[in-house]
Amino acid sequence: MSGSSRIVGTFAAKSVAAALLAAGFAGTAIAEEPRKGGTLVYGVIGDPPTIDCHAASSFATMHYVSPHYSLLVKLDPADTTRVVGDLAQSWTEAADKLTYTFKLKPGVKFHDGTPLTSADVKASWDRIRQPPQGVISVRSSVYRRIEAIDAPDPMTVVFRLKTASPAFLGIMGSPFNCIYSAARLAQDPNFPDKEIVGTGPFVFVERVRGAHWVGRRFDGYFDQPRPYLDGFRAVNTSAASVVSALQSGQIMAQFRTLAPSQRDQLKAALGDRIQFHSTAYSFMVLVAFNTRKAPYDDARVRRALSFAIDRWGGAQSLSKVSSLMFAGATQRPGSPWAATDEELAAYPGFSKNIAAAREEAKKLLREAGQENLSLRLVNRNITDPYTSAGVYLVDQWRQIGVKAEHVQLDVGQLMTSMRSGTFDVIIDFVGGEAMDDPSIELGRFVSADVSSYNPSGFIDRTVDQLYAKVDSSFDVAERKKLLRELEGRLLTEAYQVPFMWLNRTVGLHSNVRGFTISPSHFVNQDLATIWLAQ
C-alpha cells in the first residue's frame, strides 16, 4: 500500500456547501508558487494547560506545539476520511485487519540532530496506549485494541491488534499522537511536558508564559522544501481581543473559529485585506436529560422535550447570530456518514412540521402526567454558542407549556453538576474529533458503564450492541445501515439528543497562503504548508 489510505469513499455535501456559499464563503482556485521567508504571527486563546501532546485535549496546547512534532500517519485536512503518511513512507494491512506494518521515511532527524528510528515510534505509541506510572495519556482507552507493537528493524514498525476496526488507521492519525525520542523518554517519561524536541517543521525557541511562544524553521526537516516560513510567533490572546488584534495587525490569523459578528466586523473594517475559510465544524451542541432522575427517566418526557425543538428553523435563525448553523444527528453534516436531510426528517425530533410535532409533544407530556413541567436547564456561561442555544431552547419549550429556568455556570461548576447527577437537563457538546467516523463520534452515545463520558447516565444494551456492530463492520453500506438504525434508537429513546452542529470560520490576513481548513481545529496545525505573499 502507498503512503495514503481512504477510510470511506468521497461524497458530495450539497446542503453544507450551499449554506456556506450563501454565507459568502468561497475557495481560492488560483495556484501560486509558495515563497520562503517571513514570520507568521497568530493568536491562541489562553496558555497551554500542558505541552505534552499525549496528555492534551485542548487547542490551547496543540496550536502552540503542533509545529514542532510529526506523526506516524496523519489526516488529510482537505478530506479527513483520507490517511496519509507523515513519518510513515508506506504501510501494509494484513488480510485479517489485525496487523499493520509501517515503513519509515529515511533520514528523519530530531531537532537535536539524533536520527529517528522505529524505536522512537514504538516508545511513543507504547506511552500512548500504556502510559507508565505518573504519565497522563488521555486517549489510552481508545487504543486498548492494540495487543503489541514491534520494531523488527530500525525502519519498520508493526502494530498487532486484538480486534479489527475500520476506524483504526484513521484513529492513528489523531494530531495528539506526537512521536517523541525513545532515548529521552527512557531518561524521563515526563520529558515532553518539560521540553520540546520533535521532528516537525519548526524548532522550539522560547515560551514566555501568558505572552508568546516562538518557533523557527527546522532546516533539517524531512519534507523539503517545507516549511516555507522563517518562523512563527504564537501570541496569547483573549477571546475578547481577537477582533481588535486581527484588525490592528497585531496578529495575522486565529485558527480556532470566529463568530458571525466577529467575521462581519472584520470584513467591514479590513475589506480585501482579510480572507475567511469556513466549513461545518466537528462540534455539536447536545441536550442531555438526567435519566437517573424523575421525570427524565420517562422516555415520553424526554421525547416531548426533543419534539418541541424546531431544529430546521433554528439553523436558519441562529446561524445569523452564532456559530450554530446545521441541523444534524450524531454525525457531522457534510461528512460521508451523515444522514441526508430526508433521513433526518424521518427521525424522531427532526420533523419539518413543527406544529404537528409540538402537538405530539403536548400529548406525550399529558400521558406522562407532566403537562405542567418545570425544569432547570444548566449551561456554560459562554455566549457563543451556549447562551444562544440556551435562550432558544427555553423559548421552544415554552411553546409546549414547559417552564425552563436557564442557569449558566462556569465550566468547573457545570462539570461538578454533571458528575454529581444533580441536574435536570444540561447543554453539552460533542466533537473536536480529528476524523469523521462513527466509531469515534458515537463513543459518548453508548451506555454509562461502557463510555467514559455519558452525562445522561443511561444503560441501553441495544445501543451498545449496535455500536459494536458499527465498530466492527468493514462494509461501508452495511455500516451506514447500522448507523441509521442506531441513530433511530438513540433519538427514539432521547437520552441525549443532538441540537445543532456548528460552523467553523477562520480569518486570515490576505497575504497568508497555504492554509486548508478542516472540520477539526486540531488538524493541519503544523504550519508546514503556510507561506506569506508579498
C-alpha positions in Angstrom: 0.0 0.0 0.0 1.3 3.5 -0.8 1.5 6.3 1.7 -2.2 7.1 1.8 -5.4 5.3 2.5 -9.1 6.3 2.3 -11.3 5.2 5.2 -14.5 5.7 3.2 -15.4 6.9 -0.3 -15.8 10.5 -1.4 -19.1 12.3 -1.1 -21.0 15.4 -2.2 -22.1 17.6 0.7 -24.6 19.7 -1.2 -26.6 21.2 1.7 -23.5 22.2 3.6 -21.8 23.7 0.5 -24.9 25.6 -0.3 -25.1 27.0 3.2 -21.5 28.2 3.1 -21.9 29.7 -0.3 -25.0 31.5 0.9 -23.0 32.9 3.8 -20.4 34.3 1.4 -17.6 31.8 1.5 -15.7 30.5 -1.5 -12.4 28.8 -2.0 -9.4 30.2 -3.9 -8.7 28.3 -7.2 -5.6 30.3 -8.3 -2.4 28.2 -8.0 0.6 30.2 -6.7 4.2 29.2 -6.1 5.0 29.3 -2.4 7.8 31.6 -1.4 10.1 31.2 1.6 10.5 33.8 4.3 8.7 35.8 6.9 7.2 35.1 10.3 3.6 34.2 10.9 2.1 35.8 13.9 -1.1 34.3 15.1 -3.3 34.3 18.2 -4.1 31.5 20.6 -6.8 32.0 23.2 -5.1 31.0 26.5 -2.0 29.4 27.8 -1.4 25.6 27.3 -2.5 23.6 30.3 0.2 21.1 29.2 2.8 20.9 26.5 2.6 17.1 26.2 0.5 16.1 23.2 -0.4 12.7 24.8 -1.9 14.5 27.8 -3.6 17.3 25.9 -7.2 17.7 24.9 -7.3 21.4 24.1 -6.5 23.6 21.1 -4.7 25.8 23.7 -2.0 23.1 23.7 -2.0 22.0 20.1 -2.0 25.4 18.4 1.4 26.0 20.2 3.1 22.6 20.0 1.9 21.1 16.7 4.5 22.9 14.5 7.3 21.1 16.5 6.1 17.5 16.0 5.4 14.8 13.5 3.0 11.8 13.5 3.4 8.3 12.1 0.4 8.9 9.9 -1.9 12.0 9.7 -5.3 13.0 8.3 -5.5 14.9 5.0 -7.1 18.3 6.1 -8.9 18.6 2.8 -10.5 15.1 3.3 -10.4 13.8 6.9 -11.5 10.3 5.6 -8.1 10.0 4.0 -5.0 9.0 5.9 -1.6 10.0 4.5 1.9 9.2 5.7 3.9 11.7 7.8 6.8 9.8 9.2 5.5 6.6 7.5 6.6 6.3 3.9 4.2 3.3 3.3 2.3 0.6 5.1 0.6 -2.7 4.5 -2.5 -4.1 6.2 -2.9 -7.9 6.8 -5.9 -9.6 5.2 -7.5 -10.1 8.7 -7.1 -6.4 9.5 -5.2 -7.3 12.7 -1.6 -6.4 11.6 -0.3 -3.1 10.2 3.3 -2.8 9.1 4.8 0.6 8.6 8.0 1.5 6.7 9.5 4.8 7.9 10.9 7.6 5.8 14.7 7.5 5.7 16.9 10.3 7.0 14.5 11.8 9.5 16.1 13.7 12.4 15.0 15.1 15.7 15.7 18.8 16.3 18.7 17.8 18.5 20.3 16.0 15.5 19.7 12.4 16.5 18.1 10.1 13.9 14.6 8.9 14.2 14.1 5.1 14.2 11.3 2.6 14.8 12.4 2.5 18.5 11.1 6.1 18.8 7.8 5.3 17.2 7.3 2.2 19.4 8.3 4.0 22.6 5.9 6.9 21.8 3.0 4.6 21.0 3.6 2.4 24.0 3.4 5.5 26.1 0.1 6.5 24.4 -1.6 3.1 24.9 0.0 2.0 28.2 1.3 5.1 30.0 3.8 4.4 32.8 3.1 5.4 36.4 2.8 9.2 36.7 2.3 9.8 33.0 -1.0 11.0 31.6 -2.3 9.7 28.3 -5.9 10.8 28.0 -6.7 8.6 24.9 -5.2 5.4 26.2 -8.6 3.7 26.3 -9.1 4.4 22.6 -6.1 2.2 21.8 -7.0 -0.8 24.0 -7.4 -2.9 20.9 -3.6 -2.7 20.3 -2.1 -6.0 21.6 1.6 -5.3 20.8 3.9 -3.0 18.9 7.2 -4.4 17.4 10.2 -2.8 15.9 11.9 -5.6 13.9 14.4 -3.3 12.3 15.2 0.5 12.6 12.9 1.4 9.7 9.9 -0.9 10.4 7.1 -0.7 13.0 4.4 -3.4 13.3 1.1 -2.9 15.2 -0.7 -6.1 16.2 -4.4 -5.7 17.2 -6.7 -7.9 19.4 -9.8 -6.9 17.3 -10.2 -5.3 14.0 -11.9 -1.9 13.4 -12.5 0.0 10.2 -11.6 3.2 12.0 -8.2 2.1 13.4 -5.9 3.6 10.8 -7.8 6.9 11.0 -7.7 7.0 14.8 -3.9 6.6 14.5 -3.9 9.8 12.5 -5.0 11.9 15.5 -2.9 15.1 15.8 -2.3 14.2 19.5 -0.2 11.2 18.7 3.1 13.0 18.5 6.3 11.0 18.2 8.9 11.6 20.9 12.6 10.5 21.3 12.8 7.0 22.9 16.2 7.9 24.5 14.7 11.0 26.2 11.6 9.1 27.3 13.9 6.4 28.9 15.7 9.1 30.9 12.4 10.9 31.9 9.0 9.6 30.9 7.6 13.1 31.5 10.1 15.0 29.5 7.5 16.0 26.8 5.8 18.2 29.4 9.1 20.0 30.2 10.9 20.5 26.8 10.1 20.4 23.1 12.2 18.1 21.0 10.4 16.8 17.9 11.0 16.1 14.2 8.4 18.7 13.0 8.9 21.6 10.6 9.8 24.1 13.4 12.3 24.1 16.2 11.2 25.5 19.6 12.9 28.8 20.5 11.1 30.3 23.6 8.0 30.5 25.6 7.0 33.4 27.8 4.0 32.3 29.9 1.0 34.4 29.3 2.6 36.2 26.4 4.0 34.3 23.5 5.6 31.2 22.0 8.2 31.3 19.3 9.5 28.7 16.7 12.0 28.9 13.8 12.3 26.9 10.7 14.0 23.5 11.1 16.4 23.3 8.1 16.7 19.6 8.5 13.0 18.9 8.1 12.4 15.7 6.2 9.7 17.1 3.9 11.6 19.7 1.9 11.2 22.4 0.6 8.8 22.8 3.5 8.4 24.7 5.8 8.3 28.0 3.9 8.1 30.3 6.9 11.3 31.5 8.6 9.4 31.0 11.9 6.2 31.7 13.8 5.1 33.6 16.9 2.0 32.5 18.7 0.6 35.3 20.8 -1.6 34.5 23.9 -4.8 36.4 23.1 -8.0 36.8 25.0 -11.3 35.9 23.3 -12.5 39.5 23.7 -9.4 40.9 21.9 -9.2 38.6 18.9 -11.0 41.0 16.5 -9.0 44.1 17.6 -5.8 42.1 17.3 -6.6 41.0 13.8 -7.9 44.4 12.8 -4.8 46.3 14.1 -2.4 43.8 12.6 -1.0 42.6 16.0 -1.8 39.1 14.7 -2.3 37.7 11.2 -4.5 34.7 12.0 -6.5 32.9 14.6 -7.0 29.3 13.8 -9.9 28.2 16.1 -13.1 30.0 14.9 -14.8 33.3 14.6 -18.4 34.1 15.5 -20.6 35.7 12.7 -20.5 39.1 14.3 -16.7 39.0 14.6 -16.4 37.9 10.9 -18.7 40.8 9.8 -16.8 43.3 11.9 -13.5 42.3 10.4 -14.9 42.2 6.9 -16.3 45.7 7.3 -13.0 47.1 8.7 -10.4 45.3 6.5 -12.2 44.5 3.3 -10.0 42.6 0.9 -7.1 42.7 3.4 -8.7 39.7 5.2 -9.9 36.3 3.9 -12.3 33.8 5.5 -12.4 30.0 5.3 -15.4 28.1 6.5 -16.7 24.6 6.9 -19.1 22.6 9.0 -17.3 22.2 12.4 -16.7 18.9 14.1 -18.6 20.3 17.2 -22.3 19.7 18.0 -24.4 21.2 20.9 -26.2 18.4 22.7 -29.2 18.4 25.1 -28.7 15.7 27.8 -31.5 14.5 30.1 -30.7 13.1 33.5 -32.2 9.6 33.2 -31.3 8.8 36.8 -33.9 11.4 38.0 -37.7 11.6 37.6 -39.4 12.6 35.3 -36.5 12.3 32.9 -36.4 8.6 33.5 -39.6 8.5 31.4 -38.9 8.3 27.6 -42.2 10.1 26.9 -41.0 13.2 28.7 -37.6 13.2 27.0 -39.2 12.7 23.6 -41.7 15.5 24.2 -38.8 17.9 25.0 -37.0 16.8 21.9 -40.1 17.0 19.7 -40.7 20.7 20.7 -37.3 21.8 19.3 -37.5 23.3 15.8 -34.0 22.4 14.6 -34.6 23.4 11.0 -35.9 26.8 11.8 -33.2 27.2 14.4 -30.5 26.5 11.9 -31.8 29.5 9.8 -32.2 32.0 12.6 -29.3 31.1 15.0 -26.7 31.0 12.1 -27.2 34.7 11.8 -26.1 35.5 15.4 -24.0 32.5 16.4 -21.8 29.6 15.2 -24.8 27.3 15.3 -25.7 26.5 11.7 -26.6 22.9 10.8 -29.3 20.5 11.8 -27.9 17.1 12.2 -27.9 13.8 14.1 -24.8 12.1 15.6 -22.5 12.6 12.5 -21.1 15.9 11.3 -23.3 17.4 8.5 -21.3 17.1 5.2 -19.4 14.0 6.3 -19.8 10.8 4.4 -21.6 9.2 7.4 -24.1 12.0 8.0 -27.8 11.3 7.5 -29.3 13.1 4.5 -32.0 15.8 5.1 -34.6 13.3 4.0 -33.3 10.7 6.5 -33.1 13.3 9.2 -36.7 14.5 8.7 -37.8 10.9 9.3 -36.1 10.8 12.7 -38.0 11.5 16.0 -37.4 15.1 16.8 -36.4 16.2 13.3 -39.9 16.7 11.7 -40.2 19.7 9.5 -43.9 20.0 10.6 -43.1 21.7 13.9 -46.7 22.4 14.7 -47.6 18.7 14.5 -44.5 17.8 16.4 -45.4 20.1 19.2 -48.9 18.8 19.5 -47.4 15.3 19.8 -45.1 16.7 22.5 -48.0 18.0 24.5 -49.8 14.7 24.2 -46.8 12.8 25.5 -46.5 15.2 28.5 -50.2 14.6 29.3 -49.7 10.9 29.1 -46.8 11.1 31.5 -48.7 13.4 33.9 -46.2 16.2 33.2 -48.3 18.8 31.4 -47.1 21.5 34.0 -43.5 20.5 33.8 -40.8 23.0 35.1 -37.2 22.2 34.7 -33.7 23.6 35.3 -31.5 23.9 32.2 -27.8 24.0 33.1 -25.5 25.6 30.6 -22.0 27.1 30.3 -21.6 30.9 30.8 -20.1 31.3 27.3 -22.0 33.4 24.8 -21.3 31.6 21.5 -22.7 29.1 21.1 -24.0 28.2 24.6 -26.1 31.3 25.6 -27.7 31.4 22.1 -28.6 27.7 22.4 -30.0 28.0 25.9 -32.2 31.1 25.2 -33.5 29.3 22.1 -34.3 26.1 23.9 -36.2 27.9 26.7 -38.4 29.6 24.1 -39.0 26.3 22.3 -40.1 24.5 25.5 -42.3 27.5 26.4 -44.4 26.7 23.3 -45.5 23.4 24.8 -46.2 24.8 28.2 -42.8 23.9 29.9 -41.2 26.4 32.1 -37.4 26.3 31.9 -35.0 28.1 34.2 -31.8 28.9 32.3 -28.8 28.6 34.7 -25.4 29.5 33.3 -22.3 28.3 35.2 -18.6 28.4 34.7 -17.1 25.2 33.3 -15.9 23.9 36.6 -19.3 24.3 38.3 -21.1 22.8 35.3 -18.8 19.7 35.3 -19.4 19.3 39.1 -23.2 19.4 38.4 -22.8 16.9 35.6 -20.7 14.4 37.5 -22.8 14.6 40.7 -26.0 14.0 38.6 -27.9 16.8 40.3 -29.1 18.5 37.1 -32.4 18.1 35.2 -31.3 19.0 31.7 -27.9 20.1 30.6 -26.5 21.6 27.5 -23.2 19.9 26.5 -21.2 19.4 23.4 -19.8 16.6 21.3 -16.9 17.0 19.0 -13.5 18.2 18.2 -12.7 14.8 16.7 -10.0 14.8 14.1 -11.7 12.3 11.8 -15.3 11.8 10.7 -16.0 8.2 11.7 -18.9 6.8 13.7 -16.7 4.6 15.8 -15.2 7.8 17.2 -18.2 10.1 17.2 -20.6 7.5 18.8 -18.3 6.8 21.7 -20.1 9.0 24.1 -23.6 7.8 23.0 -23.2 4.3 24.5 -24.1 3.1 28.0 -22.7 4.9 31.0 -20.9 1.7 32.2 -19.2 1.5 28.8 -18.5 5.1 27.9 -16.1 7.2 29.9 -18.3 10.2 29.3 -22.1 9.9 29.5 -23.8 12.7 31.3 -27.3 11.2 30.9 -26.3 8.1 32.8 -28.4 5.7 30.7 -27.9 2.0 30.2 -29.1 0.5 26.9 -27.7 -2.8 25.7 -29.4 -2.5 22.3 -27.4 0.7 21.7 -24.2 -1.0 22.9 -24.8 -4.0 20.6 -25.5 -1.8 17.6 -22.4 0.3 18.3 -20.3 -2.9 18.5 -21.6 -3.8 15.0 -20.8 -0.4 13.6 -17.3 -0.5 15.1 -16.5 -3.9 13.6 -18.1 -3.8 10.1 -15.8 -3.1 7.1 -18.7 -2.9 4.6 -19.5 0.8 4.1 -23.1 0.2 3.1 -23.8 -2.1 6.0 -22.1 0.3 8.4 -24.3 3.1 7.2 -27.4 1.0 7.6 -26.4 0.0 11.1 -25.6 3.7 11.9 -29.1 4.8 10.8 -30.6 2.1 13.0 -28.5 3.2 15.9 -29.4 6.9 15.4 -33.1 6.0 15.2 -32.8 4.1 18.5 -31.0 7.0 20.2 -33.5 9.6 19.0 -36.5 7.5 19.9 -35.2 6.9 23.5 -33.9 10.5 23.6 -31.4 10.0 26.4 -29.3 12.9 25.0 -30.3 14.5 21.7 -28.4 16.5 19.1 -29.5 20.1 19.0 -27.3 21.7 16.3 -23.9 21.5 14.7 -21.6 24.5 14.5 -19.8 26.2 11.6 -16.1 26.9 11.7 -14.8 30.2 10.3 -11.1 31.0 10.2 -10.0 34.6 9.5 -6.5 35.2 8.0 -4.8 38.3 6.6 -4.9 38.2 2.8 -1.2 37.6 2.5 -1.3 34.3 4.4 -1.4 31.4 2.0 -1.3 27.6 2.0 -4.0 27.1 4.6 -6.5 24.3 4.2 -9.5 24.4 6.6 -10.5 21.2 8.3 -13.7 20.4 10.3 -11.4 20.0 13.3 -9.3 22.8 14.7 -6.7 20.2 15.7 -5.9 19.1 12.2 -3.3 20.8 10.0 -1.8 23.0 12.7 1.9 22.2 12.0 2.2 25.3 9.7 4.4 23.3 7.2 2.4 24.5 4.2 1.8 28.1 5.3 3.6 30.9 3.4 3.4 34.6 3.2 2.8 36.5 -0.1 4.5 39.9 -0.6 
